Amino acid sequence: MAVILVMGASRGIGRGLVRACVARGDRVIATVRQRADGEALRAEGAEVLVVDVADPASVSGLAWQLDGQEIDCAWYVAGVWDAGTAAHPPTQ
Ligand SMILES: NC(=O)c1ccc[n+]([C@@H]2O[C@H](COP(=O)([O-])OP(=O)(O)OC[C@H]3O[C@@H](n4cnc5c(N)ncnc54)[C@H](OP(=O)(O)O)[C@@H]3O)[C@@H](O)[C@H]2O)c1
């Protein structure tokens, strides 16, 4: 059993990663920005932490909560799709 951290797990790629890792028997620590989004993930077998990656204090809080925890694999998929171009680069 691996210990997997998925940051940005409320939907999209992160949600899919949580499901896949829980299904194969991993211990999954999933982060969401909105506390309410954690309930469905808990029901699916993940442990849930609340983190806004754009907020340094929130990220520091995650570091404290994970202190001493060995993580085998961390997926950082929290983000915003911005279909920018070279002429109009992403701003977020
Ligand atoms: N899907 C693709 O084909 C593709 C291709 C290339 C790159 N990417 C990149 O891969 C990442 C994930 O893609 P996706 O399709 O899964 O996107 P998505 O469905 O839009 O999901 C984005 C995830 O990031 C979270 N998030 C956004 N801002 C956050 C913040 N400040 N703090 C914490 N969580 C935050 C969202 O949480 P909330 O629900 O709270 O908003 C959500 O869980 C994005 O960065 C995207 O740009 C995706």
The ligand as an ORCA input file, in Angstrom:
! r2SCAN-3c Opt
* xyz 0 1
  N      -7.426     18.462    -18.382
  C      -6.487     18.696    -19.293
  O      -6.568     18.239    -20.459
  C      -5.249     19.470    -18.916
  C      -4.246     19.654    -19.868
  C      -3.085     20.345    -19.510
  C      -2.960     20.858    -18.247
  N      -3.942     20.686    -17.340
  C      -3.764     21.249    -16.017
  O      -3.900     20.228    -15.030
  C      -4.512     20.785    -13.875
  C      -5.772     19.982    -13.536
  O      -6.619     19.943    -14.686
  P      -8.123     19.488    -14.556
  O      -8.619     19.260    -15.943
  O      -8.259     18.411    -13.549
  O      -8.780     20.851    -14.016
  P     -10.187     21.114    -13.271
  O     -11.181     20.042    -13.565
  O     -10.538     22.530    -13.589
  O      -9.808     20.992    -11.718
  C      -8.939     21.929    -11.158
  C      -8.705     21.521     -9.727
  O      -7.790     22.463     -9.168
  C      -8.378     22.967     -7.975
  N      -7.909     24.307     -7.693
  C      -7.939     25.390     -8.497
  N      -7.429     26.456     -7.858
  C      -7.076     26.016     -6.622
  C      -6.514     26.648     -5.489
  N      -6.189     27.951     -5.474
  N      -6.279     25.893     -4.380
  C      -6.589     24.581     -4.371
  N      -7.139     23.926     -5.400
  C      -7.378     24.644     -6.511
  C      -9.869     22.940     -8.232
  O     -10.544     23.048     -7.012
  P     -11.980     23.777     -6.920
  O     -13.005     22.718     -7.244
  O     -12.047     24.269     -5.522
  O     -12.005     24.909     -7.917
  C      -9.985     21.573     -8.895
  O      -9.943     20.531     -7.964
  C      -4.813     22.254    -14.192
  O      -3.750     23.048    -13.710
  C      -4.835     22.288    -15.700
  O      -4.466     23.577    -16.196
  C      -5.084     20.003    -17.649
*
